[in-house]
Amino acid sequence: PHITEEIFQEVFEKKSIHKQEWPKVIEGKINPKLEERMKLVNELVSAIWKARGEKQMKAKDELLNVNVTLPENTLSGLEDEIKSACKIKNLNVKTGEFSVNI
């Protein structure tokens, strides 16, 4: 928290970040499709980490292959983020009932 405060004061203003108002929502900037896609990504990452935990795998270990089944493949362009967040070498996505197999 201290470094964040220092960076904020150097880059933006001398007033403490803790005394700033919350940012205002700009309705025209909200992308509902992207929000839905990111919700799916979040659920998928959670499911992968849960499966990893159930198999008592170490967090530092890379997963060689992960097979994911989704009702529809809306991950286009987000695969690298999922692979990075879950330490996956190969992510295979197919259409069907939601499931994760590591």
Protein Blocks (a to p, Z undefined) as FASTA:
>chain_A
ZZmmmmmmmmmmmcdfklpccddddfklpcfklmmmmmmmmmmmmmmmmmmmmnopafkl
ccfbdcdddfbackgoplmmmmmmnopabdcddeddddddZZ
